[in-house]
């Protein structure tokens, strides 16, 4: 197997954060990687910075989204996939970081597995306005399994998730699952990784490495105050619902119930509350109140093990 790792970073006016993300790539103990930074039309110092960095290290590649391609992070990630040469794919947002041994640990973990296996790791948060770093040592999503649907079950039943850069996948799995949905401006990552998980043969978690997610960066695209973002979020969940229904042959997976209930609570007192009526079919999928609080209690008591937890 070709052990080259393709790291794909979409970016837009994030030069002030991007340098730190690229430093976490540069500091990898595993040397066999390429880093494809796809610019969505930045007007800041992004291009000048990337030109300088790529001149010093040819493993960094600066790409501009062509004007005829659709704007957005999903399209930029697809461009990165199209240009990538590696057999492993590592996604990274332009304001987040990965631990120095992330690639080494995950390549070592998947190297002897089949081509549709995937890996995950611990994750934590760091803060833009302080030196505070929190790594979550125990989470319900921290397990390995030969039944990937169990991870989605855990997401839905414990109201948890894994950030984009905690995943490590093969290019074969990415090709099997399909490209990022460029029509979604929000929830594109949730929709994409639902397909990745459902198309994987096994999930291999390791606590030997980690990633950090930047907290307090208010420029994030997932802004549910904006109407178009809310509508995209709902569209994404409708697609996820359809995908899950097709896979498990029944409606109302726990993940969709959680998403519908969570968004319902956010919208009922917002300027977009009229969408509750316009999208009432989707919101009818939300859990009833008693089930919601029962699952919250189980989470608080840490009774959230998957049904078929298997150490691999």
N, C-alpha and C positions, 0 to 999 in steps of 0.2 A: 504493500500500500504506500502511496505517496504520502509522506508525513508532513507536507507543507500545510500550514494553517493560514487560512484567509480571514483576516480580521476586517470587518466591514463597519464603517462609522459614517452615518449620515450626519450632516451638520448644517446649521443655518445661523449665522451671526453669533457664534459661540466662541470666538477666539479667546475670550477671557477665561473660559473653562477648558477649552479644547487642549491647550498646552499640557495641562495636568493629566488629561486622559491619554494623550500621546506619550507622555513620560512613563505612564504605567505599562504601555506597550513596549516602549524602548527598553524598559528594565526587566523584561521577561528573561528568565533563565533558559528558556527554550528558544534557540536562535532561528529555527527554520519557519519563518512566518513572512507574510506580506500584509501590509496594512493599507486598505483601500478607503480613503477618506473621500466621500462623495458630497460635494458642496451644492446646496439647494438654492444658490443665488445670493450668497452672503455679500453684504456691503461693508463689512468691517475688515480687520487685518488678516482674516483667515487665509486668503490666497498667498499673501506675502510670507506668512508664517510657514505654510506648508511647502512653498517653493524652497525656502531656506532649509527646512528639515529634510526634505527629500533629496536635496543636493548633498547633504552630509550622510544620509543613510538611504540607499536606493530601495530598501524594503518598504519605505513609505511611498505611496502613490496617490497623487492629488488628482481627482476627477471632478469635472463640472457637469451638473445635470444639463443635457442639451435642452435648448429652449423649446423644442417641439415635444419634449417629454413632460408628463404631468408633474406639477410641483408637489412636494411632500416627502416625508421620511420614507414611506413605503416604496415609492418610486426609486429613491436614492439607494435603498437597500437592494432593490432588484437590479439596479445598474451595477452595484458592487458584486452581486452574485454572477451577473453576466460576464464581468471582467475577471472574476476570481479564478485561480489556478489550483487551489489547494483541495485536498480531500477531506479537510476539516473546516468547519465554519464557526467563527466566533463573532457574534454581534456585540457591539459596544456603542452606547450613546455618547455623544460628544461632551457630556458633563459628568460622566461616571468613570470609575477606575476598576482595574482588575489586579489581583495580587500578583507579585513577581513570578510565582510558581504556577499560575493558573494553567497556562498552556502545557507545561511539562507534566503536571499531574493529570490533566484530562487526556492528553495524547497517550500517556502511559496506561490510563484506564481503559481507553477504547481500542487501542492498537490490536489487541487480540480478540476483540468482539466482532460480531457480524456487522455488515455495512449499514444496517438500519438501527443500530443502538445509539443511544444518546446519553449524555452525562450532565449532572447538575452539581452544585456545591453550596456551601454556606453563603449567606449574604448579610450585609449590614448597611448602615447609613453613616454618612458624614455630612457636615454642615458647612454651608458657604460662609457663614459669618463667625465661625469659631473653629477651634481645633478638635471639637468633640467628635468621637468615632464610636459607634455602637455596632458590634457584630453579634448577630443572633445565633447563639450556640445551640439552641433547641427550637425547632419549628416543626409543625405537623407535616411539612413538605419534605422533610429530610429523611428519605428512605429510598431503597432500591427495589425494583419490582420487574417481574416478567409480564405484568398486566398493566400497561401504561394508563388505562382508563382509571385506575385507582388514584393516580395523581390528580386527575380532574375531579374525581369524587371528593378528594380531600380539599381541593380548592373550594368547592361548593359548600361542603359541610362545615368548614372551619373559617370561611371568609378570609382565606389566605391566598398567596400567590408567590411566584418567583419572578424576579426582575429579568429583563431580556438577557443581560450579560452573564447570568448565572448558568444559562444553558450552553452546552457545547455539542454540536451536531456534526454529522458527516454530510458531505455534499450530496451523497446518494440519497440520504433521508430528505434533505431539502428539495431535491429534484422530484422525489416521489410525492411529497406533500404539496408541491406547487409553489408558485411565486406569492409574494406579498400582494394583498389586495390594494391596488392603488386608488380605488374609489372611496377608501375610508381615510378620513383625516384624523380620526380618533378611534381607539380600540382596534387598530390594525395589528398591534402586537398580540393582543388576546386572541384574535381570530386566527392569526398565522400560527401561533404556538399550540392552539387547539388542534390544528391539522398536523403539526409536527408530532405532537404527543400521540395522537390516534394512529399515525402511520409508523410509529417506532415499534421495534420488536422488544425492547427492554430499556429501562431507565437505571442508570448507575450513579447513585449519590456518593459523594466523598466529603468528609469533613476536613480534609487535608489542605484545602485551599478555599478562597473566598473572593467575593466581589463587593464593591461599595457603591451604593446608590446615593446620589447627592440629594439631600433634603434642603428645602428652603429656596430652591431655584424657581422663582415664580414665572419664568418664561416657558415652562413646560407646555407642550401642545395639548395635553389632556386637560383642558380647561373647560369644565362643565358649566361655567357661567355664560359661555357663548352658545347661542342657539344652534348654530351649524355644528358645533362640537357635540352637543347633546344628541342631535339627530344622527350624526355619524356613529356615536356610541351605541344608540339603539339599533341602527342598521347592522353594526358589527355583531351585536348580540342576537339579532334575528338570524344572521348567517350561522353563528355558532350553534344556535338552537337547532337549525335545520341539519347541520353537520352531525351533531350529537344524536339527533333523532334517527338519522339514517344509519349511524354506527351502532347504536344500542337498541334500535327498533322499538323505541317508545319515547313519548314526549315528556317534557318537563324534567330534564336532568337537574340535579341539585345545583349545578353551577349556574344555570339560567335562572332558577328560583332565587338564588342569592343575588345575582346581578339585577334582576327586576325589582326586588325588594330594596336593595341598596339605592338604586337610582330613584325609586319612588319616594323614599325618605328625603332625598336631596332636592327633589323637584317640587314637593307638595307646598312649600312655602317660598318658592322662587318665582321669578318673572316668566319662567317657562312652564309653569304648572298646567297650562292648557294642553301641553303634550300628553299629560296623563290621560286625558279624555281621547285625544286623537290617536294615541297608541294604546288604548285600553286592552286590546287583545294581548299585547306583549306584557303589560303590567298585571294582567290577570294571572300570569304565571308565578307571581311572587308567593313566597311562603306565607302561611297564616301566622299570626302573631305568636301563638303558643309554640309552634315549631321553631320559629326564629329564636325565641329566648331559650328554648331547650338546648338548641345547638350551641348557643353562646355559653351556656352553663357547662356543657361538655368540653368546650374549648378552654374555658377557665380552669376546669379540673384536669386538663390535659388528657382527656379521654378521646383521642383522635387518631388512633392507629388505623391504617388501611386494613381492609378485610383480608387481603392476600399479600401481606408484607413478606418479601423474600430477599434475603441477603445474597448478593451476587458476587 
